[in-house]
């Protein structure tokens, strides 16, 4: 029986040159990364990923638009059964009372079960950070409503989109309207993360 020469990430290379993939315990983290949306490149087992560079606020409109910073094209490593997508961003008012709608897409298809709203209607001038998380399972029958993939061996784009309720309920993201008792706007950069589970 050939002896093991070395381990390379989760690959085992024996003396005959045969490469096998070491089994990960179910539920174990295969790879994980998280970054501010500042244009950084992160190298992990499945490749190198460059996140978007958010440098300005974004105002919601009455047309669905990509939420800046939220898009990433990801290919999970072999053995992945769940991909967890995380995106955290700051929302604040453009009108004193705002209503914003958000939807999640993977590979151009909306994950309808992930729809959510963020709104302030009872109290004016509020703003806060929103942490969005969704799990994409791999295997079995594909289901666009939940984002389940039957297989996932090439890059698929994951992103959020936003939409304003109307011109009297306007929202904006990535900006603080008030900071240290001042009305001076301050940029609040979002963060994006991916976790692949065995």
C-alpha positions in Angstrom: 0.0 0.0 0.0 1.5 3.4 -1.0 2.5 5.6 1.9 1.2 9.1 2.3 3.7 11.7 1.2 2.0 15.0 2.0 -1.3 16.8 2.6 -2.2 19.7 0.3 -5.2 21.6 1.8 -7.8 18.8 1.9 -6.0 16.6 -0.7 -3.9 13.6 0.2 -1.0 12.7 -2.2 0.5 9.3 -1.8 3.8 7.9 -3.1 2.2 6.7 -6.3 1.1 10.3 -7.1 -2.6 9.5 -6.5 -4.6 12.4 -5.2 -7.6 11.8 -3.0 -9.8 14.3 -1.2 -9.9 13.9 2.6 -13.4 13.6 3.9 -14.5 16.5 6.2 -16.8 15.8 9.1 -20.4 16.7 8.2 -21.1 20.3 9.2 -17.4 21.2 9.4 -16.3 24.5 7.9 -14.4 23.8 4.7 -13.6 27.5 4.1 -14.7 30.9 5.3 -13.9 34.5 4.5 -15.3 37.9 5.5 -14.2 41.4 4.3 -15.1 45.0 4.3 -16.3 46.0 0.8 -13.1 47.9 0.0 -11.9 46.1 -3.1 -9.8 43.6 -1.1 -8.8 40.2 -2.7 -9.1 37.1 -0.4 -7.5 33.8 -1.2 -9.1 30.6 0.0 -9.1 27.0 -1.0 -11.6 27.4 -3.9 -9.9 30.4 -5.4 -9.3 34.2 -5.0 -12.3 36.5 -4.5 -12.2 40.2 -4.9 -15.0 42.1 -3.1 -16.6 45.2 -4.5 -15.3 48.7 -3.4 -18.0 50.8 -1.8 -17.1 54.4 -1.7 -20.4 56.3 -1.7 -24.0 56.1 -0.5 -26.7 54.5 -2.6 -30.2 55.8 -2.8 -33.1 53.4 -3.4 -35.3 54.1 -6.4 -38.6 52.8 -7.8 -36.6 50.4 -10.0 -34.9 47.3 -8.6 -31.2 47.9 -8.5 -28.2 45.9 -7.3 -27.2 46.8 -3.7 -23.7 48.0 -4.0 -21.1 45.8 -2.3 -23.4 42.8 -2.1 -22.4 40.9 -5.3 -19.9 38.1 -5.3 -19.4 35.2 -7.7 -18.6 32.1 -5.7 -17.6 28.5 -6.5 -17.8 26.2 -3.4 -15.0 23.6 -2.9 -15.6 19.9 -3.4 -17.7 18.4 -0.6 -19.7 21.5 0.2 -23.3 20.8 1.1 -24.2 24.3 2.4 -23.0 27.8 1.4 -23.9 30.6 3.9 -23.9 34.2 2.5 -23.6 37.1 4.9 -24.0 40.8 4.1 -24.1 43.6 6.6 -24.9 47.2 5.7 -26.2 50.5 7.1 -29.7 51.8 6.2 -31.0 55.3 6.9 -33.7 57.6 5.9 -33.6 59.9 2.9 -37.2 60.9 3.7 -38.0 61.0 7.4 -40.2 57.9 7.0 -38.8 55.2 4.8 -39.8 51.9 3.4 -37.2 49.8 1.5 -37.7 46.3 -0.1 -34.8 43.9 -0.6 -34.5 40.7 -2.6 -31.8 38.0 -3.0 -30.6 36.5 -6.2 -28.4 33.6 -7.1 -27.4 32.9 -10.7 -29.9 35.5 -11.8 -32.8 33.8 -10.1 -34.7 35.4 -7.2 -34.9 33.5 -3.9 -38.4 34.5 -3.2 -38.4 33.1 0.4 -35.6 35.5 1.3 -37.6 38.7 0.6 -37.5 41.3 3.3 -38.4 45.0 4.1 -36.8 47.6 6.3 -38.9 50.5 7.3 -39.4 53.3 9.7 -42.9 54.8 9.8 -43.8 55.5 13.4 -40.6 57.5 14.4 -38.6 59.8 12.2 -34.9 60.0 11.4 -33.9 56.4 12.4 -31.0 54.4 10.9 -29.2 51.2 11.8 -27.1 48.3 10.6 -28.8 45.3 8.9 -27.2 41.9 9.0 -28.6 39.7 6.2 -27.8 35.9 6.1 -29.0 33.1 3.9 -28.1 29.4 3.6 -28.0 27.8 0.1 -28.2 24.0 0.3 -26.6 21.8 -2.4 -28.0 18.5 -3.6 -31.4 17.0 -4.2 -33.9 18.8 -6.4 -33.2 22.5 -7.2 -35.6 25.0 -5.7 -35.4 28.6 -6.8 -37.7 29.7 -4.1 -35.3 28.7 -1.4 -32.1 28.9 -3.5 -31.3 25.2 -3.2 -28.9 24.1 -5.9 -28.9 20.5 -7.4 -25.2 20.9 -8.0 -22.8 23.8 -7.9 -19.4 23.4 -9.5 -19.0 26.7 -11.4 -19.2 30.3 -10.3 -22.7 31.6 -9.4 -23.3 35.3 -8.6 -25.0 36.0 -5.3 -26.3 39.5 -4.7 -29.1 41.6 -3.1 -31.2 44.2 -4.8 -33.2 47.2 -3.3 -36.3 49.1 -4.1 -38.0 52.1 -2.5 -41.7 52.1 -1.7 -42.3 55.6 -3.2 -40.9 59.1 -3.3 -42.4 59.9 0.1 -40.7 56.9 1.8 -37.1 57.1 0.5 -34.2 55.1 2.0 -30.5 55.2 1.4 -27.6 52.8 2.3 -24.0 53.0 3.3 -24.3 56.4 4.9 -24.8 57.9 8.4 -27.0 60.9 8.4 -25.9 62.0 11.9 -22.6 61.5 13.6 -21.4 63.0 16.9 -24.2 65.5 17.2 -23.8 66.6 13.7 -25.7 66.3 10.4 -22.5 65.6 8.5 -22.8 62.5 6.4 -20.3 59.7 7.1 -19.7 56.7 4.9 -20.5 53.3 6.5 -18.8 50.5 4.5 -20.7 47.2 4.3 -19.1 43.8 5.0 -19.6 40.5 3.0 -18.8 37.0 3.9 -19.1 33.4 2.7 -18.9 30.1 4.7 -18.8 26.7 3.0 -19.9 23.7 5.2 -19.3 20.1 4.5 
